[in-house]
Amino acid sequence: MRFVVILAGVLLPSPALASQASDPVAPPAAEKPAEKKICRAMPQTGSIMTKRECHTRGEWAEIARRSTAAREKLDRDYGGRTGGIGVSSARQ
C-alpha cells in the first residue's frame, strides 16, 4: 500500500513539471546583465564614521555632475564676496 502512495506521489507531478519546462516565458540568456555597483565611503557631517554608498558608474557620474553644478551656482551667487552675505566693500 505504501508503495502505491509513493509511486503516485512521484508520477503525478511529473507532467506538470514537464509542461512548465517546455514553454518558458523569457529565456534567462536574453536578460540584460545588471551594471556593476561601485561602493565608496562617504563622510558624514558630525560623525567620525563614514557611510558606505553603492551606485553604478552612471549614477556616480550624475552625482558628480549635480555636485559640480551646485558648487558653480554658489560661486555665481556669492562670487567675490569674502565678508559674508550683506557686507559691502564701501563700508570700512
Secondary structure as GFF3:
##gff-version 3
##sequence-region A 1 92
A	DSSP	alpha_helix	2	11	.	.	.	ID=ss1
A	DSSP	alpha_helix	13	22	.	.	.	ID=ss2
A	DSSP	three_ten_helix	28	30	.	.	.	ID=ss3
A	DSSP	beta_strand	38	43	.	.	.	ID=ss4
A	DSSP	beta_strand	50	55	.	.	.	ID=ss5
A	DSSP	alpha_helix	57	77	.	.	.	ID=ss6
###
